[in-house]
Amino acid sequence: MQPVVVTGLGAVTGVGLNAVDFWAAVSSGRSGVRPLTGFSPGQFKIPVAVQVQGFESLGLFTENEWPVLDRHAQFAIKAALEATDDAGLNPAQLTEAATVIGTGCGGKETDEITYHRLYEEGRSRVHPLTIPRGMPSAAASQISMRLGTTGPAFMVSSACASANHAIAQAVMLIRSEVTDLAIAGGADAPFSYGLLKAWDAMRVVTRDTCRPFSVDRSGMVLGEGAGVLVLESLEHARSRGARVYGELAGIGMSADAAHIVDPSSDGAVRAMSSALKDARLAPHDVDYVNAHGTGTRSNDISETQALKMLFRSHAQALAISSTKPVHGHALGASGAMELIATLLALKSDLAPPTINFSRPGEGCDLDYVPNQARVMRIDVALSNSFAFGGLNAVLAIRSV
């Protein structure tokens, strides 16, 4: 099979509106956690979040475009434009590209606006383009139209593993020679009244900050944004002299078939093992793992156990970090953000830190790169996404 490589990166996050600023925050451990804005004080038990700031000032959309673009689709378009520009692609080269985007929530902003107008304001009509604005496939459609891509275009939704699943689908499209080029990633914008009330009820969101694997962890911090990457066959990338960030060497996917919210170590092991097998790598080849690392009690213990089950004695030699305390848990976009961070970690030989770490929590006894980035040789890495519903997707990355 033709190797698949990454040649372009784009990001919209609460710590930077491009991939360069995003990596600067992740690598230095500069958190975007701030007081939640846009809602009346006291409406939620969620006082903090990582929200995208200053996006409207970028001037990407016309006055006529804003009303027909849900917030998550806006993020996705901007990240895709950056990624294709970073890859040095012109419109003619994008014509036959595939577009595969993941989302956990889709057009919830559109739903919220619609229901507010109908039930709160008592209106009898809504905008005639409400359906295409909020439909789950909106972001892929909008990217395709904006960039002129005519290859396969679709959305993937698997909760917090959506981006990794979307990227895995794009890898398979290139391997099977359906296309030589794909635009893939994830986007989510979960800051609506209804969703925040739902997260309140889950009781998994912290009231102060995110501390993965630490004894004093108290839950996750919600984030938003998008991460989009350009994937190409190695032959296609070389034929046009493209810069390569790394090879997407392996993909692994599994289902826990166990519990809707309580993660299974066995399922995580199957996904990581499958990614390594697909990449023809052994566990001892891995240098760094970008963990799912949500900061919840069950996830951190389960993921640590899974790492020890798969890597055995080598688990103690792994550098493991969670970047979610910096950019928040952006749900269906998180996997793409974290893959960007993982690729740049390989490129710069710098493992990003797990910030806010105090002491190891119960069942969390590995090396989580606490608080300070670490200069180290990174040739092979894994990027983990383990979602509600027991839906797991792991990507194995190798330097080129």
N, C-alpha and C positions, 0 to 999 in steps of 0.2 A: 504494500500500500504506500501511496505517496505521503511522505511526512507533511504535517500541517503546522504552519508557523504563524506567529502573531507579528504583524507589521505596523499596526496603528492602534493608538490608545486615545480614548476620550472619556472625560468624567465631569459630572455635575454633582457636587457634594456640599455638605454643610461646612467643609473646611477648605473649599476651593472650587472654583467654577471651571477648572481644567485639570488635566492629569498631572501637570508639573506641580501646581500648587497643592493638589491632593497628596502627592508623594512627599512633598516637603513637610506637610503636617503629619503624615503617618510615620515617616522616618525619624522625625524629631520628637514624636509623642505629643504634639500640640492638639489638645482636644477641642472639639466643636460643641461640647455639651454646654447649653445655655438655658436660661429660663424659657419655658414655652411661651410663644407669642401668638397673637392672632385670635385669642379667645379671652373671655372675661375671667378674671382671677377667681379661683375657687370652683370652677366648673368641673375640674377633674382632680383625681388623686395623682396625676402625672404632672409634676411641676417643671420637669426639664426635658429637653429634646435636642437633637441636632438637625436644625432646619436650614434649608438653602436660603442664603441672603443675597440680595442684589441681582437676582437673576433677570428681573424685568428691565434693568438698566442696560442689558447687553444689546438690546435693539434687534433681536433676531426675527421678530415677527411683525407683520403689519397690523394696523387696527382691525382689518377684516379677518385676519388669521386668529387673533387671540380668542374670539368667542367660540371658535370651532376646534380648539385644541385643549384637551384636558391637561392638567399640570404634569402628569407623568409622561404624556406624549411630548410636551414641550422639552422636558429634560432629555428624553430619548433622542429627539431630533438634534439638539445642541451637541450631545455627546457623540452622535454619529457623524455630524459635520466635522467635529474636531478629529475623530479617529481617522476618517478618510483623508483629511488634510495632512494629518501626521504621517499617514502611509504614503503620501505623495501621489494619490490617485486623482486622475482627471475624470470628468463625466463620461467620456467614451470608454474608459476602462471599467466603469462601474455598471455598465448596461446589463450584463448577464449575471451580476452578483446576486447571491441569496441574502435574505434579511430574516434573522431569527432573534426575537426579543422575548425575554422572560418578564413576567410581572406577577406579583402575589395578589395585588388588589385591583389593578386596572383603573378604570375611570371612576373612582369613588368621589372625586371632587364634583364630577358632572352629576352623579346621583344625588349628592347632597344639595347642590344648587337647585336641581329639579324638584326634589321633595320639599325644599324650603319654599319655593315659589308656589307650589300647589297647596301644601298643607298649612304653611304659616302665613303666606301673603294672600292666600285664597284665589290665586289666579286660575283661570280655566284653560290656559294654553301655555306651552313651553316653546323654546326655540325649535324650529323645524329640523335642525341638524343635531338634536340631542342624542339620538341613537348612534350615528357614526362618531360623534364626539366621545361618547362614553363606552363604546363597545370594546370588549377585551382585546380585539385585534387592532385597535386604533393606532398604537405606536408603530407597529410594523408597517401598516398601510401608509402612515404619514412619512416615515423614513423613506419608504420605497418611492413615494411620489416626489419627495424633496430631492432625492439623489438620482432618480431615474433608473432605479434597479428593477429589472424585469424577471429576475430569477425567482425561485421559490421564496415566498414571504409569509411568515406566520408567527403567532405568539405561542408561548409555552407558559403554563401556570401550574406550579407545584410548590406554592407557599414560598418559604425562604430558600428553597433550592432552585427556584425558577431560572435564575440567570445561568447557573451551572448546567442545568438541563438544556437550556437554549444553546449554550456554547457547545455542549456535547452533540446536539443535533446538527449544528453547523459543521463540526468536525466530520461527522458521518456523511454529510452531503458532499464534502470535498473528497473524502476518501473514496466514495463510491463514484466519483467523477461526474456527479450531477452538475457541479460547478467547480471552478478553480478559486473562487473568491467568495467570502461571506462576511456580512456585517452582523455581529452577534453581541448580546449582552443582556442587560436587564434595567428596568425602570420602575419606580414606585413613588407615590406621593400619598402617604397614609394620614396626613393631618387634617382630618375632617371630624366634625363633632361626633357623628355616629361611630366611627372607628375608634376614636379616643375613648368613648364610653365603653366600647367593647373591650379594649385593652385594659381599661380600669378593672373590668369585671374579671379578667384573667388573673390579675394579681401577680404578674411576672415582670412588671416594669418598676424599676428602682425609683426612689424618691430623691436621690441625690446624684450618684454617678455610677458608671459601669466598672466593675472590678473582676474581670474573669479569673477564675481559678483561685481567687484569694479568699481567705477565711471570712472576711467581712463583706463578701459580695452580697448584693441584695436585689439583683435582677438586671434586666436589659434597659438600654436607652433607645428609644425609637429615633430613626433617621429617615431621610428621604434622598432622592436623587437618581442618578443613572450612571452606569458604566457601559461603554460600548467599545468593542475591539474589532479590528480588521484581521480576518483569518485568511490565509492563502495556502495553496499547496507550495511546498518548498521550491518545486520546479518553476512555478509561476512567479514566485517572489524573486528568484534568482534571474529569471529571464528579463525582468525589468529593473534589476539592480536595487531592489528594496532593502532597507534596513530591517533586520530581524531582531525582535526582542527575546524570542525564545521559541522552542518547539512545544506544541501541545501534544505531548507524546502518548498520553493515555487518558481514557475516560472510564469511569466506573460508576455504575448506578445500581441501586437496590431499594427494596421496600422492606420495612420492619415487619409488616403484617402483624402488628402487636397492639399498639395503643395510639390513640389520636394525638396525644400531646406528650406522653412520656417516652423519651428516646430509648432505643435499644442499642447496646454496644455491638451486638451481633450484626445488626444491619449496617452499622458504620464500618465494621471490619470488612464485610462483604464488598462494600463500595470502594474502600481504599485498596483492598486486595485486587479487585477487578481492574482498577486504574493502573496499578503496578503491573499486573499481568498483561494488560493491553499494551503498555509501554515497553514490555520485555525488560522490566527492572526488578531487582530484588529489594526487599525491605532495607537491607544495609546500604543500598545506594542512595537513600534519601537523606538529605542534609537538613532540610527545613520544612516545617508544616505550618501553613496559615490555617489556624484552627477555626472552627465555627464559633466557639468561644463566646457565648452570649452573656455570660455572667449570671445565669440562673443556676441554682443548685443542681438540678437534675442533668442539665446539658453538660456542665463542666465535669462532673463525675463520670458520666457515661462516656464522654469523648476521651477523657484520660484513660479510662479502662480499655476502651477500644484500641487506643494507641499502644498500650502495653500488651494487649492480646496479639496484635498483628506484628509489632516490631520486636517483642520480647526483650532481650538484653540491649538491643540497639535503641530502644525507647529512651534510655538514659542519656544517649549521645545526641538525640535530636534537639535542635533549636525549634521551639514551638511558640507561636505568639498569636494573640487575638488583636486585630486592629479595630474592632468594634467600639472600644472606649473612645476612639478618636472620631470616627465617622458615623457612629451610631449603627443600630441594626436597621438597615434600609430595606428589610424584607426581601422582595423579589429582585432588588438591585444589588444586594450585599455581595453575592457571589462574584458579580462582575467587578465591583470595586476591589474586592479582595484578590481577584486574579490579577488585576492591574498592579496592586501592591506586591504580589508575589513575583510577577515578572520583573518589576523594577528592583526587587530585592536580589534576584538572580543577576540582573544586569549590573548592579552596583556592588554586589557581594556585601550586602548589609541587611541583616535580619532586623526588621522593625520591632519595637518593644511592645510588651503588654503593659500599658501604663496603669497607674493606680494600684499596683500590686503591693500588698503589705506582707502577709505570711501565707504559706500554702494552706488551702482549705482541706477539709477532710476528703480523702480520696484523690487529691490533686498533688502529686508528688514528682512531677517531671520538671524539665527546664523550660520555663515559659518566657524567657528573655525579659526579666522583670525591669520595667521602668526606663531602661537605657538601650538604644539600638546597639547591635553588636556587629563589628566588622568580622566577617568570616567568609570562607569560600563556600559558595552555594552553586552546585551544579545541577541538583535535582531537588524538586520541591513538590509538595502536595497542597492543594487548596480545597478545603472541606466545606460542604454545605449540607446540613442535616435539618430537615424541615418537619413542621407539624404534619401529622398523618404518616410519619415514618418514611418520608420520601428523601432519599439520599443521593447526592451527586458529588463526585470527587474528580478533580482534574489533576493530572500529573504533568509537570512542566520540566523540560530539560534545556539546559543552555546549549546554544548553537555556536 
